[in-house]
Amino acid sequence: MTQLVSESSRWQNRRMASRGTRLLSRTAALTAVILGAHACSSAPPTWSPQGEGKLKKVTRKVSTKSQYRAEQARSSGGSQRDDDDDDGFWGALFGEVFGEILADVFVGGITLPFWLPHVAMEERPGEMTWGYFLDHPYAIPDEGFVGRFPSQDETPRKAWSLRTAVEYGSDFDDIERTGVTARLETAVRFGLDASWSHYREELSNTSVDTLDLGDVNLTYRFAQAGFGEMRSGLGMNWFADGPVDEYGFNFTYGGAFYFGDPWIASFELDWGTLGAATRFHGRTTFGAAWEQCELCAGFDYESLDAVGLPSWFLGVRLWF
């Protein structure tokens, strides 16, 4: 009997010790979790590039990278490669005749987007005649907007034209774009165009990031006809994101086409620099005009060092 009581007492002691050990371990684990959480909350926040939005990546491409490239240029000592040996090699290989043929093919290919529309659209190719404007697209039946309209025509013609548009677009994800464009054209074919885009991005931490970019260009209308017009020019890109302001060179190429009342289509391509980044911009629109007002829809794409900002948009364009 005494032995049974002794065994029972030892079993109860072991059971109580086991419970105490488990309770102690759980208490220690809970304490470690609490202390860890407190340490994390009191530690200064760290920046993680994985948590940034696309607009911030664009800003880093435009601004921060320029400092790196400047340092890289200084470290290289501005050395330039001498191409005299290569010129001699190619000259000896192809000879003077083949060199001239290749040069003609190269120049012809580069200038193809200019001379081909000019030949196809102009009434008198080679003669850069003035072009006048109607009050609005299709003011004359079967005519678009610009051309050599006869002076005896009763429809008023103008020596200048102004087109302005307001747009709202989205990439159907986290980025929205608000845009404004303006284009001034003259009878002597020279003109000005400008664009401004404001981007707004909803970040994963419920904050918002924004940036602005655009361009201003001097253009020349190198081809025109009743069914369309083509232009090209040079200008300046600009970028603004808080304290970051950057500028760059821009080349623009675009046109508008009139397929028949009330339809109008247009496109534009831009290529250049912006701070340290290379900028490519493309857009296309398709709209319907009623006198001075056009409702249009389209697609706009900005790329800064391969960081793309696409947006589908709706807009209203006014013709003056």
Protein Blocks (a to p, Z undefined) as FASTA:
>chain_A
ZZmmmmmmmmmmmmmmmmmmmmmmmmmmmmmmmmmmmmmmmpccdddfklpcfklmmmmm
mmmmmmmmmmmmmmnoopacdfklmmmmmmmmnommlmmmmmmmmmmmmmmmmmmmmmmm
pmbghiacdddddfbehkbghiakbccddfklmbdcdfbdcddddddddehiabccdddd
dddddfkopacdddddddddddfkopacddddddddddddfbdcfkbccdddddddddde
hjbccddddddddddddebjcbdcddddddddehjbccddddddddddehjbccdddddd
ddeehiacddddddddddZZ
